[in-house]
Every structure is written in C-alpha cells, then in structure tokens.
Amino acid sequence: MPGNLPDVNFSSWPTPNYVDPEERIWMPAYSITLTVASSIPVFIRLFLRSRNEGGGLGLDDVFLVPGWLLNIGFTTVASYASYHTFVTRHVWDTPPVLFEGDALNAWISQILFLLGPGCVKISVLLFYRRIQAGTFNRRWLWCIYGAIWLTVAFTLAFLLALVFNCQPTRAYWKLYDFSWNEEYKCAKTTAINLVAGLISLIADMYAIGLPCFMVQGLKMRRREKITMNAVFLLSLSVVGAGSARTWAFFTFASDSNVTWSGFWVFFYCVLEYNLMLICACAPSLRVFAIRYLHMGGAATASQKPAAATDDLTSMDPHPQPMHRFRHSDASLFSFRTYRSGGKSRVRVNEHAEEAQLVPPTPTLPPEVYQPDGIRTPKHYEEYVLQVLETSRKSVSDLPG
C-alpha cells in the first residue's frame, strides 16, 4: 500500500476481465473455521477458571479476552476483503473504484494484527508469571517482565509507525480516490515491514523457549513431560506460520499484483493468530479432558475433587491443597505431615544421639532446597521417606 508499493508499469498489465476473472473465494470459510476452532479452547479456559478449576481468573485472562475479540475483528476484515473482491482477483481484474476500500481494509487489518497478537503474547507471558509465583526466582521473573515490556514497546512503536506513515493518515487509502486532491506524504516502509516481521518472530520464539528452560530440572511424571513436549511442539507451529507470514508480507511489498499477493498475507496472518490462541489455552484443554471427558487419568475414590490448575508444573486435575514447608519443620526427630484432613506427627529414634547419625542425602529436585523451602506435600513426603531410610540405616549401625 502507500509507502510499500513498487513502481508499476500499467502498460504491462493484461486486459482487465471484470466479468469472469480468476478468483479465490474460500477465504471466509477458511478464516471462520479457524476462528471457531480457536474460540473453543478460549471458552474452555474461561469456563474452568470461572469455576476455579483452572487456577482461577487472573491478569493473563484480562489480556486473553481482548486478544480473542480482536481476532473476531480480524476474521471479519479478512472475510470482508474476500467478499468485496479486494484480495480474490488479480489487481488488473479488480475495478479501480474498489482500490480505496482495499487500502482502508488493509490499514485496519494491520492495526488489528498488531494489537491482537500483542495481547495474546502478553497473556502467555503473564501465565508464565503465575507459574513462577511463590518461587522467588528473580532471574525468571526478570526474563518474563522484560519480555512483557518489550512486547508492549514493540506493539506501540509499530502502531505509531502505521498511524503516522502517511501525513495525513487518511492518505493511506484516500490516495486511491481519484477525486481526492489534497497534498500528502508517505514514507517508504518496506524495510520496516521486514523488521517488524523479524521482531515478531523473535518474540514468538522467546515465548516458546522461555518455559522450556523454566521447567528444566522439575521432577514430573512421564505423562506430564509428554504433555509438556506436545504443547511446545504445537507452539512451534506458530513460529512456522509467523515465518511464512513475514515472507508473504515482504514479497507483497515488491509485487505490483498486490491484491493477489495480499491474499496470502491474510492467509498466514489468520493461521498464525488462531494457532497462537490455541497454544495459549492448551494447558487448560488437558484439565478439561481429564475432569469432564475422563481422558488421561482420574482422581481416586478417596480423593475429594479439588480445584484443578493448568499450570505447566502441576498437571494433576485434582491436586491436594498446597502448603509451604521449611527445613526447620522437617528434622530427623520430628516430621510433620500435612493433609487436607488434618495433622499427624511421626517421631523416629528419639533416643539416638544426633552426632552418631549419618546426615541425609536426599535426591529431590534442586528447587526444593531454595530459601522458600519444600513447597508441596509430594516433595515433603519424598523428603521424609528418604530421611527415614537414612536414619534407619544409621541406627542399625550403632554399637550394642
């Protein structure tokens, strides 16, 4: 569009065919289908969290909802562009009277695609913040906050670039109104488009790679690891779609047949946007499948249904209430076990001398021994069992 189009030799265009031109008319069906497919996980996530079965509603949901609503708007714009033949025909087969509407539609779609995925990315990063809540790991918190601020800065910077690309702004589309005679000035943005696409790709890869490093060293069941890897692999599809979208947008800026090449820009934008929403809600889908579809596991009869969480580090849909433990609460002589039903004390070898006992050598994950202490009943029980075994061996070796 203005500032993007190459020099065009109109004499090289073939004879226009306005009656029966070559067309691609499947964009509405394609975009609406993907939007419905991505809306289902969003509804499931909000449903679970509204019932406190998916970690409870949080700030990440506050950003997810406008991200989803803007996707509805982007789907509408893409379908409108196809319905009014803005991107269905070759440019020489498109009546010139439609050029202004085509340019305005393109400008609106770029605004929506800047704001919408920006909200979704911030939502994903805030979800990672929820995972790290209570761990006091400053390194990961700074990485998350840094990514959030960079996403905000990137979105605002390119939003302003789009608004002020032409002076006045309406010149972006009024240029194609042959009755409009005002003076205007539009900047060349071919390089900016490429930079914007590359930065967006880097942000996608960062959002995918961050949890991969965050969960390293966490002790998880094999099924949980498989689920985690599946989510990460699905997230790579967003990077693939973003790469294709960046290339399509870059080639669009050098192609005089803008309506025909613009179709593929819409195609990959719709794909990337909807995959992004699906990935953002993927952890909630497993909770829903286990709790309501009875797939992949279920609570035992002795367990009371508890609020499920879609945190990546806790995949059990019926976890016991979490408590915090410190090493001062777990010595060789007094072990406190906390259950949802109450407390019980277990005393071991009260008459042995502490100096004669071999110090325990537990093999729990390193994060258990951070200043915050043992964080879950599962970690606490493993710690108790290992210390008990060490104490038993030590007592059996005592003389007499």
C-alpha positions as CSV (number, residue, x, y, z in Angstrom):
1,M,0.0,0.0,0.0
2,P,1.3,3.6,0.2
3,G,4.9,3.6,1.0
4,N,5.1,-0.1,0.2
5,L,4.2,-0.4,-3.5
6,P,6.9,-0.7,-6.1
7,D,6.9,1.3,-9.3
8,V,4.2,-0.1,-11.6
9,N,4.2,-0.2,-15.4
10,F,0.4,-0.3,-16.0
11,S,1.0,-0.9,-19.7
12,S,2.4,-4.3,-18.9
13,W,-0.9,-5.4,-17.3
14,P,-3.1,-7.8,-19.4
15,T,-6.6,-6.7,-20.5
16,P,-8.9,-6.5,-17.5
17,N,-11.6,-9.1,-17.0
18,Y,-14.3,-7.8,-14.8
19,V,-16.9,-10.3,-15.8
20,D,-15.4,-13.8,-15.3
21,P,-12.0,-13.3,-13.7
22,E,-9.8,-15.9,-12.0
23,E,-10.8,-15.8,-8.3
24,R,-10.0,-17.4,-4.9
25,I,-13.2,-17.2,-2.8
26,W,-12.5,-19.6,0.0
27,M,-11.0,-17.1,2.5
28,P,-14.3,-16.6,4.5
29,A,-14.8,-20.3,5.1
30,Y,-11.1,-20.8,6.0
31,S,-10.9,-17.9,8.4
32,I,-14.2,-18.5,10.1
33,T,-13.4,-22.2,10.6
34,L,-10.1,-21.4,12.2
35,T,-11.7,-18.7,14.4
36,V,-14.3,-21.2,15.7
37,A,-11.6,-23.8,16.3
38,S,-9.6,-21.3,18.4
39,S,-12.6,-19.9,20.2
40,I,-13.5,-23.3,21.7
41,P,-10.2,-23.5,23.8
42,V,-10.7,-19.9,24.9
43,F,-14.2,-20.7,26.1
44,I,-13.0,-23.8,27.9
45,R,-10.2,-21.9,29.6
46,L,-12.5,-19.2,30.8
47,F,-15.1,-21.7,31.9
48,L,-12.6,-23.7,34.0
49,R,-11.1,-20.6,35.6
50,S,-14.5,-19.1,36.4
51,R,-15.2,-22.2,38.4
52,N,-11.7,-22.1,39.9
53,E,-10.9,-25.3,38.2
54,G,-8.1,-23.9,36.1
55,G,-6.1,-21.8,38.5
56,G,-8.7,-19.1,38.9
57,L,-9.2,-16.0,36.7
58,G,-6.1,-13.8,36.5
59,L,-4.4,-10.9,34.8
60,D,-3.5,-13.2,31.9
61,D,-7.2,-13.8,31.2
62,V,-7.7,-10.0,31.2
63,F,-5.3,-9.8,28.2
64,L,-6.6,-13.0,26.5
65,V,-10.2,-11.8,26.2
66,P,-9.3,-8.7,24.1
67,G,-6.9,-10.8,22.1
68,W,-9.7,-13.1,21.2
69,L,-12.2,-10.3,20.5
70,L,-9.6,-8.6,18.2
71,N,-9.3,-12.0,16.4
72,I,-13.0,-11.9,15.7
73,G,-12.5,-8.4,14.2
74,F,-9.5,-9.6,12.1
75,T,-11.6,-12.6,10.8
76,T,-14.4,-10.1,9.9
77,V,-11.9,-7.9,8.0
78,A,-10.4,-10.9,6.1
79,S,-13.8,-12.2,5.1
80,Y,-14.9,-8.7,4.1
81,A,-11.8,-8.3,1.9
82,S,-12.7,-11.6,0.2
83,Y,-16.4,-10.8,-0.2
84,H,-15.7,-7.4,-1.8
85,T,-13.0,-8.9,-4.1
86,F,-10.2,-6.9,-2.5
87,V,-7.9,-10.0,-2.4
88,T,-9.7,-12.5,-4.5
89,R,-8.6,-11.3,-8.0
90,H,-5.5,-10.1,-9.8
91,V,-5.1,-6.4,-9.5
92,W,-5.8,-5.8,-13.2
93,D,-9.1,-7.6,-12.8
94,T,-10.2,-5.5,-9.9
95,P,-12.3,-2.4,-10.7
96,P,-10.4,0.7,-9.8
97,V,-13.3,2.0,-7.8
98,L,-12.5,-0.7,-5.2
99,F,-8.9,0.3,-4.7
100,E,-9.7,2.9,-1.9
101,G,-11.7,0.3,0.1
102,D,-9.0,-2.2,-0.4
103,A,-6.4,0.1,1.1
104,L,-8.6,1.1,4.0
105,N,-9.3,-2.6,4.7
106,A,-5.5,-3.3,4.6
107,W,-4.8,-0.5,7.1
108,I,-7.5,-1.7,9.6
109,S,-6.2,-5.3,9.3
110,Q,-2.7,-4.2,10.2
111,I,-3.9,-2.3,13.3
112,L,-5.9,-5.4,14.4
113,F,-3.0,-7.7,13.8
114,L,-0.6,-5.5,15.8
115,L,-2.9,-5.2,18.9
116,G,-4.5,-8.7,18.9
117,P,-1.4,-11.0,18.9
118,G,0.3,-8.4,21.2
119,C,-2.4,-9.0,23.8
120,V,-2.1,-12.8,23.4
121,K,1.6,-12.8,23.8
122,I,1.3,-10.7,27.0
123,S,-1.3,-13.1,28.2
124,V,1.1,-16.0,27.7
125,L,3.9,-14.3,29.5
126,L,1.6,-13.4,32.4
127,F,0.7,-17.1,32.6
128,Y,4.4,-17.9,33.0
129,R,4.4,-15.3,35.8
130,R,1.7,-17.3,37.5
131,I,3.8,-20.4,37.3
132,Q,6.7,-18.6,38.9
133,A,4.5,-17.1,41.7
134,G,5.9,-18.0,45.1
135,T,9.3,-19.4,43.8
136,F,11.1,-16.1,44.3
137,N,13.3,-16.9,41.3
138,R,14.3,-13.4,40.3
139,R,16.1,-14.5,37.2
140,W,13.0,-15.9,35.6
141,L,10.8,-13.1,36.8
142,W,13.1,-10.5,35.2
143,C,13.1,-12.5,32.0
144,I,9.3,-12.6,32.0
145,Y,8.8,-8.9,32.9
146,G,11.5,-7.9,30.3
147,A,9.6,-9.8,27.6
148,I,6.3,-8.2,28.6
149,W,7.7,-4.7,28.3
150,L,9.5,-5.4,25.0
151,T,6.2,-6.7,23.6
152,V,4.4,-3.6,24.7
153,A,7.1,-1.4,23.3
154,F,7.2,-3.3,20.0
155,T,3.4,-3.1,19.6
156,L,3.2,0.6,20.4
157,A,6.2,1.5,18.2
158,F,4.8,-0.2,15.0
159,L,1.3,1.0,15.8
160,L,2.6,4.6,15.8
161,A,4.6,3.9,12.6
162,L,1.5,2.7,10.9
163,V,-0.6,5.7,12.0
164,F,2.0,8.3,11.0
165,N,3.3,6.5,7.9
166,C,1.3,8.9,5.8
167,Q,0.6,12.6,6.5
168,P,-2.3,13.0,6.8
169,T,-3.1,9.4,7.9
170,R,-6.1,9.1,5.6
171,A,-3.8,9.5,2.6
172,Y,-3.0,5.8,3.1
173,W,-6.3,4.9,1.5
174,K,-7.6,8.3,0.0
175,L,-4.7,8.2,-2.4
176,Y,-6.8,5.7,-4.5
177,D,-9.8,8.0,-4.6
178,F,-9.3,9.8,-7.9
179,S,-11.4,12.7,-6.8
180,W,-9.1,13.4,-3.7
181,N,-6.6,16.2,-4.4
182,E,-5.0,17.1,-1.1
183,E,-1.3,17.1,-0.6
184,Y,0.2,14.1,1.2
185,K,3.5,12.4,2.1
186,C,4.0,8.7,2.7
187,A,7.3,7.1,3.9
188,K,8.8,4.0,2.4
189,T,8.2,1.2,4.8
190,T,9.5,-1.9,3.0
191,A,12.4,-2.3,5.5
192,I,10.1,-1.5,8.4
193,N,7.8,-4.4,7.4
194,L,10.7,-6.8,7.4
195,V,12.0,-5.6,10.7
196,A,8.5,-5.9,12.2
197,G,8.1,-9.4,11.0
198,L,11.5,-10.5,12.3
199,I,10.9,-8.9,15.7
200,S,7.6,-10.7,15.9
201,L,9.3,-14.0,15.1
202,I,11.9,-13.4,17.8
203,A,9.1,-12.7,20.3
204,D,7.3,-15.9,19.4
205,M,10.5,-18.0,19.8
206,Y,11.2,-16.3,23.1
207,A,7.7,-17.0,24.4
208,I,8.1,-20.7,23.4
209,G,11.7,-21.1,24.6
210,L,11.3,-19.5,28.0
211,P,9.1,-22.3,29.5
212,C,11.4,-24.9,28.1
213,F,14.2,-23.5,30.3
214,M,11.9,-22.8,33.2
215,V,10.8,-26.4,33.6
216,Q,14.3,-27.9,33.3
217,G,15.1,-29.9,36.5
218,L,11.5,-30.1,37.6
219,K,10.5,-33.6,38.7
220,M,7.5,-34.6,36.6
221,R,5.8,-37.8,35.7
222,R,6.5,-39.2,32.2
223,R,2.9,-38.4,31.1
224,E,3.4,-34.8,32.2
225,K,6.6,-34.5,30.3
226,I,4.9,-35.9,27.2
227,T,2.1,-33.3,27.5
228,M,4.6,-30.5,28.0
229,N,6.6,-31.5,24.9
230,A,3.4,-31.7,22.9
231,V,2.5,-28.2,23.9
232,F,5.9,-26.9,22.9
233,L,5.8,-28.7,19.6
234,L,2.4,-27.2,18.9
235,S,3.8,-23.8,19.8
236,L,6.5,-24.3,17.1
237,S,3.7,-24.2,14.5
238,V,3.1,-20.6,15.5
239,V,6.7,-19.8,14.6
240,G,6.3,-21.6,11.3
241,A,3.2,-19.7,10.4
242,G,4.9,-16.4,11.5
243,S,7.8,-17.1,9.3
244,A,5.5,-17.7,6.3
245,R,3.6,-14.6,7.1
246,T,6.8,-12.5,7.3
247,W,7.9,-13.8,3.9
248,A,4.5,-13.2,2.3
249,F,4.4,-9.6,3.6
250,F,7.9,-8.9,2.4
251,T,7.2,-10.2,-1.1
252,F,3.9,-8.4,-1.1
253,A,5.8,-5.1,-0.8
254,S,7.7,-5.9,-4.0
255,D,4.9,-7.3,-6.1
256,S,2.8,-5.0,-8.2
257,N,0.0,-7.6,-8.2
258,V,-0.9,-6.5,-4.6
259,T,-4.4,-8.0,-4.4
260,W,-3.3,-11.4,-5.4
261,S,-0.2,-11.5,-3.1
262,G,-2.3,-9.8,-0.3
263,F,-4.5,-12.9,-0.2
264,W,-1.5,-14.9,1.1
265,V,-0.7,-12.3,3.7
266,F,-4.3,-12.7,5.1
267,F,-4.0,-16.5,4.8
268,Y,-0.9,-16.7,7.0
269,C,-2.0,-14.0,9.4
270,V,-5.2,-15.8,10.1
271,L,-3.3,-19.1,10.6
272,E,-0.7,-17.6,13.0
273,Y,-3.3,-15.7,15.0
274,N,-5.5,-18.7,15.6
275,L,-2.7,-21.1,16.4
276,M,-1.4,-18.5,18.9
277,L,-4.8,-18.6,20.7
278,I,-5.0,-22.4,20.7
279,C,-1.5,-22.6,22.2
280,A,-2.3,-20.0,24.8
281,C,-5.2,-22.2,26.0
282,A,-3.6,-25.6,25.5
283,P,-2.8,-26.3,29.3
284,S,-6.5,-25.8,30.1
285,L,-7.5,-28.4,27.5
286,R,-5.8,-31.2,29.4
287,V,-7.5,-30.2,32.6
288,F,-10.9,-30.2,30.8
289,A,-10.2,-33.6,29.1
290,I,-9.4,-35.2,32.5
291,R,-12.1,-33.7,34.6
292,Y,-15.0,-33.7,32.1
293,L,-14.1,-36.2,29.4
294,H,-12.3,-38.7,31.8
295,M,-9.4,-38.9,29.5
296,G,-5.8,-39.4,30.6
297,G,-6.5,-40.0,34.3
298,A,-8.9,-39.5,37.1
299,A,-9.0,-39.0,40.8
300,T,-9.1,-41.9,43.1
301,A,-12.2,-42.7,45.2
302,S,-10.5,-41.4,48.4
303,Q,-9.7,-38.0,46.9
304,K,-12.0,-35.1,47.2
305,P,-12.3,-33.1,44.0
306,A,-10.1,-30.1,44.3
307,A,-9.6,-27.1,42.2
308,A,-7.5,-28.1,39.1
309,T,-4.8,-25.9,37.8
310,D,-3.5,-25.5,34.3
311,D,0.0,-24.5,35.5
312,L,2.6,-26.3,33.5
313,T,4.3,-27.5,36.6
314,S,1.2,-29.1,38.1
315,M,-0.7,-31.2,35.7
316,D,-2.9,-33.1,38.2
317,P,-6.5,-32.1,37.7
318,H,-7.3,-33.0,41.4
319,P,-4.3,-31.8,43.4
320,Q,-4.3,-31.7,47.2
321,P,-4.2,-28.3,48.7
322,M,-0.7,-26.8,48.6
323,H,1.2,-25.9,51.7
324,R,4.6,-24.5,52.3
325,F,7.3,-26.3,54.3
326,R,10.7,-25.2,55.5
327,H,13.6,-27.3,56.6
328,S,13.1,-26.1,60.2
329,D,9.8,-28.1,60.1
330,A,11.5,-31.3,59.0
331,S,14.2,-32.6,61.3
332,L,15.4,-36.2,61.9
333,F,13.4,-36.3,65.1
334,S,10.1,-34.6,64.3
335,F,8.4,-34.9,61.0
336,R,5.1,-33.1,60.3
337,T,2.9,-34.3,57.6
338,Y,0.1,-32.1,56.4
339,R,-3.0,-33.5,54.8
340,S,-6.3,-31.9,53.9
341,G,-7.8,-33.9,56.8
342,G,-5.5,-32.6,59.5
343,K,-2.0,-33.1,61.1
344,S,-0.1,-36.1,62.3
345,R,3.3,-36.4,63.9
346,V,5.8,-39.2,63.3
347,R,8.7,-39.4,65.7
348,V,11.8,-41.5,64.8
349,N,14.6,-42.8,67.0
350,E,14.2,-40.3,69.8
351,H,16.9,-41.9,71.9
352,A,19.7,-41.9,69.3
353,E,22.4,-39.3,69.5
354,E,22.3,-36.8,66.6
355,A,26.0,-36.8,66.2
356,Q,26.0,-40.5,65.5
357,L,23.5,-40.3,62.7
358,V,24.6,-40.0,59.1
359,P,23.2,-36.8,57.6
360,P,20.5,-37.5,55.0
361,T,21.4,-37.2,51.3
362,P,18.1,-36.6,49.6
363,T,17.9,-36.5,45.8
364,L,14.9,-34.2,45.4
365,P,15.0,-31.5,42.7
366,P,17.2,-28.6,43.5
367,E,14.4,-26.1,43.6
368,V,13.1,-27.9,46.8
369,Y,16.0,-26.6,48.7
370,Q,15.7,-22.9,47.8
371,P,15.1,-20.4,50.6
372,D,11.4,-20.9,50.2
373,G,11.7,-24.5,51.4
374,I,9.7,-27.5,50.4
375,R,6.6,-26.3,48.6
376,T,4.3,-29.3,48.0
377,P,3.0,-32.3,50.0
378,K,4.5,-34.6,47.4
379,H,8.0,-33.1,47.9
380,Y,7.6,-33.2,51.7
381,E,6.6,-36.9,51.7
382,E,9.6,-37.8,49.4
383,Y,11.9,-35.9,51.7
384,V,10.5,-37.7,54.8
385,L,10.8,-41.2,53.3
386,Q,14.4,-40.6,52.2
387,V,15.4,-39.2,55.7
388,L,13.7,-42.1,57.4
389,E,15.6,-44.6,55.3
390,T,18.9,-42.9,56.1
391,S,18.0,-42.8,59.8
392,R,17.1,-46.5,59.8
393,K,20.4,-47.5,58.3
394,S,22.3,-45.2,60.7
395,V,20.6,-46.7,63.8
396,S,21.2,-50.2,62.7
397,D,25.0,-49.5,62.5
398,L,25.1,-48.2,66.1
399,P,27.0,-50.4,68.6
400,G,25.0,-52.6,71.0
